[in-house]
Amino acid sequence: MKLDAAFLAFGVIRSALAGAVIPRGEPTPAKVEPIEPKYFRDLGSKRVKITYGPYDIPGSEDAATDGMVSFHDTNAMMPCHDCLITGFVSDLQFLDGKSANANKNMWLHHTGLMNLNRTDLACEHWPERIGVNGNERSPFDFTLKGTRKAGYYLRKGDEIFQTVDVMNLSHQQQQVILVIEWEFIEGTPAGFDIVVPVWLDIKGNCLNETTGIKPTDQVFTAKGGAGWTSKYSGDLILMVPHIHDGNTKQEVYLDGQLVCTNVPRYAETSDFITHVDEDGHGHDHGASEHIYHVSSITQCANAAKVVPGSRFTISSWYDLVQHVAMPDHHGKPEPIMAIEFLYLARPQEEAIKDILAMKPGDLQAFQDQVRSNTGQ
Ligand SMILES: [Cu+2]
């Protein structure tokens, strides 16, 4: 098929089958459609829908993948360059545009973005982790519905690593696309702050600390260790969490004081309910034939002023008795996650000066670490 050939040529790989580093070039082709912007139209904002994929996901009984495939693109199509990304929201869909979700035995396991031409604020030798998302499909809006002038600065030549992990719980092969709506403003408009992302995680800044949580633990609180300490001043304008099924609450502290509480909601629509039947995953999920999954989680806006030395820590509560854990592709409970993305708005001039001084991050080191984190 034509698109698949283009993918191979431009370096989309199935990491389940290969782990090689792909040479970079032009962004991987993707369909880009303009749509109506939502905020700062008076400043010439634009909004586009970019369709990534299609991705073929084998059925859950496929021996090579068990129906779980991770697609990596080292140069994903971006909506613009030399611009401010003011927000984005992702959805996993079937080719007809209908949502691909748990009720259809499809699961957006993870999707993540990294800027390869910069280094990460939390783990300084890695590329910059811009954001990660799961099946909850959280929106990222740096303008806080048009009330805050802030955006993520994308330079000319920045290459964005995109990971798309999809799990197919049905026995049939299914084809899906990832659709991201991006909103942006060209250039670096006056009065806008620059958003810098920080990945706060109970597993530590470089994901190499153990939480002490055992796979058999059912009701527990996971606490991060040393946390992350800022070198910069700025406004913590947005906090976006990522957790797994079973989570009941997550909290973030600044110098020991609570600054954010996130609460997940389960099965707000029927899309987020798995029906365990003959075509579904044949595992014993406990008492219920319906499994209720996380469908959204609350965020925090305008949470705190940050100064050099401000230290952030994280705690996350799980109750796997109350909420069934999502099975991995072997039918075992997924390791838990507890991440909070902190988006710090920094004054434009000093933030861009720091960005221009950054070197590319080490993607291989990040991937090796993630691969080695098989447990909690
Ligand atoms: Cu996750």
Residues whose N, C-alpha, C, O or C-beta is under 5 A from the ligand:
A	BS01	CU	H109 G134 I243 M337
